[in-house]
């Protein structure tokens, strides 16, 4: 059984901006531009400058 995404959200560790993608092609970038989220409730895509991801954003995704 797979999880269903309830909220597709991250927090940028550089500017502290919390960003949420609400629709499938709703690409959102934080105010400093270093991280982004996409996919809405369909999929979870994260964009960030370099690995490890944990240095750039905090995962706040919620599942049903």
PDB file of N, CA, C and O in Angstrom:
ATOM      1  N   UNK A   1       0.841  -1.191   0.000  1.00  0.00           N
ATOM      2  CA  UNK A   1       0.000   0.000   0.000  1.00  0.00           C
ATOM      3  C   UNK A   1       0.882   1.249   0.000  1.00  0.00           C
ATOM      4  O   UNK A   1       1.754   1.390   0.858  1.00  0.00           O
ATOM      5  N   UNK A   2       0.663   2.152  -0.950  1.00  0.00           N
ATOM      6  CA  UNK A   2       1.471   3.358  -1.042  1.00  0.00           C
ATOM      7  C   UNK A   2       0.827   4.502  -0.253  1.00  0.00           C
ATOM      8  O   UNK A   2      -0.380   4.516  -0.008  1.00  0.00           O
ATOM      9  N   UNK A   3       1.673   5.454   0.133  1.00  0.00           N
ATOM     10  CA  UNK A   3       1.194   6.616   0.874  1.00  0.00           C
ATOM     11  C   UNK A   3       0.586   7.627  -0.090  1.00  0.00           C
ATOM     12  O   UNK A   3       1.016   7.736  -1.239  1.00  0.00           O
ATOM     13  N   UNK A   4      -0.407   8.359   0.377  1.00  0.00           N
ATOM     14  CA  UNK A   4      -1.013   9.434  -0.393  1.00  0.00           C
ATOM     15  C   UNK A   4      -0.526  10.758   0.187  1.00  0.00           C
ATOM     16  O   UNK A   4      -0.595  10.980   1.396  1.00  0.00           O
ATOM     17  N   UNK A   5      -0.037  11.627  -0.682  1.00  0.00           N
ATOM     18  CA  UNK A   5       0.463  12.930  -0.236  1.00  0.00           C
ATOM     19  C   UNK A   5      -0.711  13.813   0.180  1.00  0.00           C
ATOM     20  O   UNK A   5      -1.680  13.973  -0.562  1.00  0.00           O
ATOM     21  N   UNK A   6      -0.605  14.375   1.364  1.00  0.00           N
ATOM     22  CA  UNK A   6      -1.626  15.300   1.876  1.00  0.00           C
ATOM     23  C   UNK A   6      -1.160  16.748   1.690  1.00  0.00           C
ATOM     24  O   UNK A   6      -1.945  17.614   1.305  1.00  0.00           O
ATOM     25  N   UNK A   7       0.129  17.004   1.968  1.00  0.00           N
ATOM     26  CA  UNK A   7       0.745  18.332   1.771  1.00  0.00           C
ATOM     27  C   UNK A   7       2.178  18.130   1.298  1.00  0.00           C
ATOM     28  O   UNK A   7       2.919  17.332   1.872  1.00  0.00           O
ATOM     29  N   UNK A   8       2.568  18.850   0.252  1.00  0.00           N
ATOM     30  CA  UNK A   8       3.903  18.772  -0.340  1.00  0.00           C
ATOM     31  C   UNK A   8       4.655  20.049   0.050  1.00  0.00           C
ATOM     32  O   UNK A   8       4.600  21.049  -0.666  1.00  0.00           O
ATOM     33  N   UNK A   9       5.354  20.008   1.183  1.00  0.00           N
ATOM     34  CA  UNK A   9       5.908  21.214   1.806  1.00  0.00           C
ATOM     35  C   UNK A   9       7.352  20.983   2.253  1.00  0.00           C
ATOM     36  O   UNK A   9       7.702  19.900   2.722  1.00  0.00           O
ATOM     37  N   UNK A  10       8.194  22.026   2.098  1.00  0.00           N
ATOM     38  CA  UNK A  10       9.543  22.023   2.657  1.00  0.00           C
ATOM     39  C   UNK A  10       9.843  23.396   3.252  1.00  0.00           C
ATOM     40  O   UNK A  10       9.153  24.374   2.964  1.00  0.00           O
ATOM     41  N   UNK A  11      10.895  23.455   4.096  1.00  0.00           N
ATOM     42  CA  UNK A  11      11.376  24.726   4.652  1.00  0.00           C
ATOM     43  C   UNK A  11      12.827  24.897   4.252  1.00  0.00           C
ATOM     44  O   UNK A  11      13.651  24.015   4.492  1.00  0.00           O
ATOM     45  N   UNK A  12      13.142  26.033   3.642  1.00  0.00           N
ATOM     46  CA  UNK A  12      14.520  26.343   3.247  1.00  0.00           C
ATOM     47  C   UNK A  12      15.347  26.654   4.492  1.00  0.00           C
ATOM     48  O   UNK A  12      14.938  27.471   5.317  1.00  0.00           O
ATOM     49  N   UNK A  13      16.487  26.020   4.633  1.00  0.00           N
ATOM     50  CA  UNK A  13      17.362  26.257   5.787  1.00  0.00           C
ATOM     51  C   UNK A  13      18.218  27.504   5.612  1.00  0.00           C
ATOM     52  O   UNK A  13      18.903  27.915   6.549  1.00  0.00           O
ATOM     53  N   UNK A  14      18.190  28.113   4.425  1.00  0.00           N
ATOM     54  CA  UNK A  14      18.977  29.322   4.172  1.00  0.00           C
ATOM     55  C   UNK A  14      18.176  30.596   4.488  1.00  0.00           C
ATOM     56  O   UNK A  14      18.689  31.513   5.129  1.00  0.00           O
ATOM     57  N   UNK A  15      16.917  30.643   4.032  1.00  0.00           N
ATOM     58  CA  UNK A  15      16.099  31.843   4.243  1.00  0.00           C
ATOM     59  C   UNK A  15      14.903  31.595   5.156  1.00  0.00           C
ATOM     60  O   UNK A  15      14.160  32.524   5.474  1.00  0.00           O
ATOM     61  N   UNK A  16      14.716  30.338   5.581  1.00  0.00           N
ATOM     62  CA  UNK A  16      13.636  29.952   6.498  1.00  0.00           C
ATOM     63  C   UNK A  16      12.245  30.031   5.867  1.00  0.00           C
ATOM     64  O   UNK A  16      11.243  29.960   6.577  1.00  0.00           O
ATOM     65  N   UNK A  17      12.173  30.176   4.556  1.00  0.00           N
ATOM     66  CA  UNK A  17      10.905  30.253   3.849  1.00  0.00           C
ATOM     67  C   UNK A  17      10.262  28.863   3.789  1.00  0.00           C
ATOM     68  O   UNK A  17      10.947  27.880   3.506  1.00  0.00           O
ATOM     69  N   UNK A  18       8.967  28.774   4.052  1.00  0.00           N
ATOM     70  CA  UNK A  18       8.219  27.522   3.936  1.00  0.00           C
ATOM     71  C   UNK A  18       7.448  27.594   2.621  1.00  0.00           C
ATOM     72  O   UNK A  18       6.664  28.519   2.407  1.00  0.00           O
ATOM     73  N   UNK A  19       7.671  26.613   1.737  1.00  0.00           N
ATOM     74  CA  UNK A  19       7.031  26.624   0.424  1.00  0.00           C
ATOM     75  C   UNK A  19       6.242  25.337   0.219  1.00  0.00           C
ATOM     76  O   UNK A  19       6.642  24.265   0.674  1.00  0.00           O
ATOM     77  N   UNK A  20       5.110  25.466  -0.479  1.00  0.00           N
ATOM     78  CA  UNK A  20       4.217  24.335  -0.700  1.00  0.00           C
ATOM     79  C   UNK A  20       3.772  24.303  -2.152  1.00  0.00           C
ATOM     80  O   UNK A  20       3.393  25.329  -2.716  1.00  0.00           O
ATOM     81  N   UNK A  21       3.820  23.132  -2.751  1.00  0.00           N
ATOM     82  CA  UNK A  21       3.285  22.908  -4.093  1.00  0.00           C
ATOM     83  C   UNK A  21       1.909  22.271  -3.926  1.00  0.00           C
ATOM     84  O   UNK A  21       1.771  21.237  -3.272  1.00  0.00           O
ATOM     85  N   UNK A  22       0.886  22.899  -4.526  1.00  0.00           N
ATOM     86  CA  UNK A  22      -0.485  22.438  -4.319  1.00  0.00           C
ATOM     87  C   UNK A  22      -1.064  21.689  -5.514  1.00  0.00           C
ATOM     88  O   UNK A  22      -2.041  20.956  -5.364  1.00  0.00           O
ATOM     89  N   UNK A  23      -0.476  21.861  -6.700  1.00  0.00           N
ATOM     90  CA  UNK A  23      -0.963  21.204  -7.912  1.00  0.00           C
ATOM     91  C   UNK A  23       0.187  20.511  -8.624  1.00  0.00           C
ATOM     92  O   UNK A  23       1.352  20.769  -8.320  1.00  0.00           O
ATOM     93  N   UNK A  24      -0.127  19.641  -9.561  1.00  0.00           N
ATOM     94  CA  UNK A  24       0.878  18.803 -10.216  1.00  0.00           C
ATOM     95  C   UNK A  24       2.043  19.598 -10.804  1.00  0.00           C
ATOM     96  O   UNK A  24       3.192  19.191 -10.632  1.00  0.00           O
ATOM     97  N   UNK A  25       1.796  20.697 -11.479  1.00  0.00           N
ATOM     98  CA  UNK A  25       2.880  21.477 -12.097  1.00  0.00           C
ATOM     99  C   UNK A  25       3.043  22.829 -11.415  1.00  0.00           C
ATOM    100  O   UNK A  25       3.315  23.836 -12.069  1.00  0.00           O
ATOM    101  N   UNK A  26       2.876  22.843 -10.105  1.00  0.00           N
ATOM    102  CA  UNK A  26       2.965  24.064  -9.291  1.00  0.00           C
ATOM    103  C   UNK A  26       4.374  24.162  -8.707  1.00  0.00           C
ATOM    104  O   UNK A  26       4.587  23.843  -7.538  1.00  0.00           O
ATOM    105  N   UNK A  27       5.336  24.604  -9.521  1.00  0.00           N
ATOM    106  CA  UNK A  27       6.734  24.734  -9.119  1.00  0.00           C
ATOM    107  C   UNK A  27       6.882  25.982  -8.271  1.00  0.00           C
ATOM    108  O   UNK A  27       6.560  27.084  -8.714  1.00  0.00           O
ATOM    109  N   UNK A  28       7.373  25.806  -7.037  1.00  0.00           N
ATOM    110  CA  UNK A  28       7.547  26.931  -6.106  1.00  0.00           C
ATOM    111  C   UNK A  28       8.986  26.990  -5.621  1.00  0.00           C
ATOM    112  O   UNK A  28       9.563  25.979  -5.220  1.00  0.00           O
ATOM    113  N   UNK A  29       9.559  28.192  -5.664  1.00  0.00           N
ATOM    114  CA  UNK A  29      10.927  28.407  -5.210  1.00  0.00           C
ATOM    115  C   UNK A  29      10.882  29.288  -3.963  1.00  0.00           C
ATOM    116  O   UNK A  29      10.018  30.157  -3.847  1.00  0.00           O
ATOM    117  N   UNK A  30      11.805  29.065  -3.036  1.00  0.00           N
ATOM    118  CA  UNK A  30      11.873  29.895  -1.823  1.00  0.00           C
ATOM    119  C   UNK A  30      12.333  31.303  -2.200  1.00  0.00           C
ATOM    120  O   UNK A  30      12.765  31.544  -3.327  1.00  0.00           O
ATOM    121  N   UNK A  31      12.231  32.241  -1.231  1.00  0.00           N
ATOM    122  CA  UNK A  31      12.551  33.635  -1.543  1.00  0.00           C
ATOM    123  C   UNK A  31      14.030  33.870  -1.852  1.00  0.00           C
ATOM    124  O   UNK A  31      14.360  34.819  -2.563  1.00  0.00           O
ATOM    125  N   UNK A  32      14.929  33.026  -1.332  1.00  0.00           N
ATOM    126  CA  UNK A  32      16.356  33.192  -1.667  1.00  0.00           C
ATOM    127  C   UNK A  32      16.734  32.436  -2.947  1.00  0.00           C
ATOM    128  O   UNK A  32      17.819  32.639  -3.490  1.00  0.00           O
ATOM    129  N   UNK A  33      15.835  31.565  -3.426  1.00  0.00           N
ATOM    130  CA  UNK A  33      16.046  30.878  -4.691  1.00  0.00           C
ATOM    131  C   UNK A  33      16.902  29.630  -4.651  1.00  0.00           C
ATOM    132  O   UNK A  33      17.218  29.080  -5.706  1.00  0.00           O
ATOM    133  N   UNK A  34      17.284  29.168  -3.493  1.00  0.00           N
ATOM    134  CA  UNK A  34      18.173  27.998  -3.408  1.00  0.00           C
ATOM    135  C   UNK A  34      17.457  26.661  -3.468  1.00  0.00           C
ATOM    136  O   UNK A  34      18.031  25.681  -3.943  1.00  0.00           O
ATOM    137  N   UNK A  35      16.213  26.594  -2.998  1.00  0.00           N
ATOM    138  CA  UNK A  35      15.471  25.329  -3.036  1.00  0.00           C
ATOM    139  C   UNK A  35      14.106  25.541  -3.675  1.00  0.00           C
ATOM    140  O   UNK A  35      13.586  26.656  -3.728  1.00  0.00           O
ATOM    141  N   UNK A  36      13.542  24.436  -4.159  1.00  0.00           N
ATOM    142  CA  UNK A  36      12.221  24.506  -4.782  1.00  0.00           C
ATOM    143  C   UNK A  36      11.491  23.192  -4.564  1.00  0.00           C
ATOM    144  O   UNK A  36      12.099  22.156  -4.294  1.00  0.00           O
ATOM    145  N   UNK A  37      10.171  23.262  -4.688  1.00  0.00           N
ATOM    146  CA  UNK A  37       9.302  22.104  -4.530  1.00  0.00           C
ATOM    147  C   UNK A  37       8.342  22.078  -5.722  1.00  0.00           C
ATOM    148  O   UNK A  37       7.964  23.125  -6.247  1.00  0.00           O
ATOM    149  N   UNK A  38       7.956  20.876  -6.140  1.00  0.00           N
ATOM    150  CA  UNK A  38       7.067  20.717  -7.285  1.00  0.00           C
ATOM    151  C   UNK A  38       6.269  19.425  -7.124  1.00  0.00           C
ATOM    152  O   UNK A  38       6.656  18.551  -6.348  1.00  0.00           O
ATOM    153  N   UNK A  39       5.173  19.300  -7.843  1.00  0.00           N
ATOM    154  CA  UNK A  39       4.437  18.042  -7.893  1.00  0.00           C
ATOM    155  C   UNK A  39       3.091  18.027  -7.226  1.00  0.00           C
ATOM    156  O   UNK A  39       2.293  17.123  -7.474  1.00  0.00           O
ATOM    157  N   UNK A  40       2.810  19.006  -6.382  1.00  0.00           N
ATOM    158  CA  UNK A  40       1.517  19.034  -5.706  1.00  0.00           C
ATOM    159  C   UNK A  40       1.244  17.755  -4.947  1.00  0.00           C
ATOM    160  O   UNK A  40       2.091  17.278  -4.191  1.00  0.00           O
ATOM    161  N   UNK A  41       0.063  17.200  -5.148  1.00  0.00           N
ATOM    162  CA  UNK A  41      -0.323  15.972  -4.461  1.00  0.00           C
ATOM    163  C   UNK A  41      -0.046  14.738  -5.312  1.00  0.00           C
ATOM    164  O   UNK A  41      -0.350  13.620  -4.895  1.00  0.00           O
ATOM    165  N   UNK A  42       0.528  14.927  -6.503  1.00  0.00           N
ATOM    166  CA  UNK A  42       0.817  13.821  -7.421  1.00  0.00           C
ATOM    167  C   UNK A  42       2.185  13.182  -7.181  1.00  0.00           C
ATOM    168  O   UNK A  42       2.314  11.958  -7.186  1.00  0.00           O
ATOM    169  N   UNK A  43       3.200  14.012  -6.970  1.00  0.00           N
ATOM    170  CA  UNK A  43       4.561  13.518  -6.746  1.00  0.00           C
ATOM    171  C   UNK A  43       5.354  14.577  -5.985  1.00  0.00           C
ATOM    172  O   UNK A  43       4.957  15.741  -5.944  1.00  0.00           O
ATOM    173  N   UNK A  44       6.462  14.179  -5.390  1.00  0.00           N
ATOM    174  CA  UNK A  44       7.288  15.102  -4.607  1.00  0.00           C
ATOM    175  C   UNK A  44       8.639  15.285  -5.293  1.00  0.00           C
ATOM    176  O   UNK A  44       9.472  14.379  -5.289  1.00  0.00           O
ATOM    177  N   UNK A  45       8.849  16.451  -5.875  1.00  0.00           N
ATOM    178  CA  UNK A  45      10.129  16.768  -6.509  1.00  0.00           C
ATOM    179  C   UNK A  45      10.776  17.903  -5.735  1.00  0.00           C
ATOM    180  O   UNK A  45      10.122  18.894  -5.410  1.00  0.00           O
ATOM    181  N   UNK A  46      12.050  17.759  -5.442  1.00  0.00           N
ATOM    182  CA  UNK A  46      12.812  18.768  -4.730  1.00  0.00           C
ATOM    183  C   UNK A  46      13.983  19.215  -5.598  1.00  0.00           C
ATOM    184  O   UNK A  46      14.620  18.398  -6.262  1.00  0.00           O
ATOM    185  N   UNK A  47      14.259  20.512  -5.589  1.00  0.00           N
ATOM    186  CA  UNK A  47      15.423  21.062  -6.293  1.00  0.00           C
ATOM    187  C   UNK A  47      16.279  21.789  -5.270  1.00  0.00           C
ATOM    188  O   UNK A  47      15.773  22.563  -4.458  1.00  0.00           O
ATOM    189  N   UNK A  48      17.581  21.534  -5.316  1.00  0.00           N
ATOM    190  CA  UNK A  48      18.511  22.142  -4.374  1.00  0.00           C
ATOM    191  C   UNK A  48      19.893  22.143  -5.016  1.00  0.00           C
ATOM    192  O   UNK A  48      20.133  21.364  -5.939  1.00  0.00           O
ATOM    193  N   UNK A  49      20.822  23.006  -4.548  1.00  0.00           N
ATOM    194  CA  UNK A  49      22.091  23.198  -5.242  1.00  0.00           C
ATOM    195  C   UNK A  49      23.071  22.032  -5.197  1.00  0.00           C
ATOM    196  O   UNK A  49      23.782  21.807  -6.176  1.00  0.00           O
ATOM    197  N   UNK A  50      23.136  21.289  -4.105  1.00  0.00           N
ATOM    198  CA  UNK A  50      24.117  20.203  -4.008  1.00  0.00           C
ATOM    199  C   UNK A  50      23.748  19.258  -2.867  1.00  0.00           C
ATOM    200  O   UNK A  50      22.997  19.617  -1.960  1.00  0.00           O
ATOM    201  N   UNK A  51      24.282  18.071  -2.931  1.00  0.00           N
ATOM    202  CA  UNK A  51      24.048  17.081  -1.870  1.00  0.00           C
ATOM    203  C   UNK A  51      24.957  17.376  -0.697  1.00  0.00           C
ATOM    204  O   UNK A  51      26.039  17.931  -0.889  1.00  0.00           O
ATOM    205  N   UNK A  52      24.560  17.030   0.489  1.00  0.00           N
ATOM    206  CA  UNK A  52      23.311  16.373   0.866  1.00  0.00           C
ATOM    207  C   UNK A  52      22.149  17.361   0.957  1.00  0.00           C
ATOM    208  O   UNK A  52      22.327  18.526   1.312  1.00  0.00           O
ATOM    209  N   UNK A  53      20.973  16.874   0.634  1.00  0.00           N
ATOM    210  CA  UNK A  53      19.766  17.695   0.630  1.00  0.00           C
ATOM    211  C   UNK A  53      19.464  18.274   2.012  1.00  0.00           C
ATOM    212  O   UNK A  53      18.938  19.381   2.128  1.00  0.00           O
ATOM    213  N   UNK A  54      19.798  17.523   3.045  1.00  0.00           N
ATOM    214  CA  UNK A  54      19.497  17.945   4.420  1.00  0.00           C
ATOM    215  C   UNK A  54      20.182  19.253   4.802  1.00  0.00           C
ATOM    216  O   UNK A  54      19.758  19.910   5.752  1.00  0.00           O
ATOM    217  N   UNK A  55      21.225  19.641   4.085  1.00  0.00           N
ATOM    218  CA  UNK A  55      21.891  20.915   4.357  1.00  0.00           C
ATOM    219  C   UNK A  55      21.089  22.099   3.828  1.00  0.00           C
ATOM    220  O   UNK A  55      21.319  23.239   4.234  1.00  0.00           O
ATOM    221  N   UNK A  56      20.152  21.833   2.929  1.00  0.00           N
ATOM    222  CA  UNK A  56      19.440  22.909   2.247  1.00  0.00           C
ATOM    223  C   UNK A  56      17.971  23.050   2.621  1.00  0.00           C
ATOM    224  O   UNK A  56      17.437  24.159   2.597  1.00  0.00           O
ATOM    225  N   UNK A  57      17.308  21.951   2.965  1.00  0.00           N
ATOM    226  CA  UNK A  57      15.893  22.064   3.313  1.00  0.00           C
ATOM    227  C   UNK A  57      15.480  21.033   4.348  1.00  0.00           C
ATOM    228  O   UNK A  57      16.093  19.975   4.492  1.00  0.00           O
ATOM    229  N   UNK A  58      14.410  21.384   5.069  1.00  0.00           N
ATOM    230  CA  UNK A  58      13.781  20.471   6.028  1.00  0.00           C
ATOM    231  C   UNK A  58      12.507  19.936   5.382  1.00  0.00           C
ATOM    232  O   UNK A  58      11.691  20.713   4.887  1.00  0.00           O
ATOM    233  N   UNK A  59      12.334  18.650   5.384  1.00  0.00           N
ATOM    234  CA  UNK A  59      11.166  18.002   4.796  1.00  0.00           C
ATOM    235  C   UNK A  59       9.979  18.143   5.736  1.00  0.00           C
ATOM    236  O   UNK A  59      10.054  17.740   6.896  1.00  0.00           O
ATOM    237  N   UNK A  60       8.884  18.713   5.243  1.00  0.00           N
ATOM    238  CA  UNK A  60       7.671  18.901   6.046  1.00  0.00           C
ATOM    239  C   UNK A  60       6.475  18.197   5.409  1.00  0.00           C
ATOM    240  O   UNK A  60       5.335  18.460   5.791  1.00  0.00           O
ATOM    241  N   UNK A  61       6.714  17.310   4.449  1.00  0.00           N
ATOM    242  CA  UNK A  61       5.648  16.628   3.727  1.00  0.00           C
ATOM    243  C   UNK A  61       4.748  15.863   4.681  1.00  0.00           C
ATOM    244  O   UNK A  61       5.221  15.241   5.632  1.00  0.00           O
ATOM    245  N   UNK A  62       3.431  15.915   4.420  1.00  0.00           N
ATOM    246  CA  UNK A  62       2.446  15.191   5.221  1.00  0.00           C
ATOM    247  C   UNK A  62       1.758  14.156   4.320  1.00  0.00           C
ATOM    248  O   UNK A  62       1.490  14.411   3.146  1.00  0.00           O
ATOM    249  N   UNK A  63       1.483  12.995   4.897  1.00  0.00           N
ATOM    250  CA  UNK A  63       0.801  11.910   4.189  1.00  0.00           C
ATOM    251  C   UNK A  63      -0.523  11.603   4.870  1.00  0.00           C
ATOM    252  O   UNK A  63      -0.697  11.866   6.060  1.00  0.00           O
ATOM    253  N   UNK A  64      -1.467  11.038   4.095  1.00  0.00           N
ATOM    254  CA  UNK A  64      -2.734  10.577   4.659  1.00  0.00           C
ATOM    255  C   UNK A  64      -2.576   9.150   5.115  1.00  0.00           C
ATOM    256  O   UNK A  64      -3.526   8.557   5.625  1.00  0.00           O
TER     257      UNK A  64
END
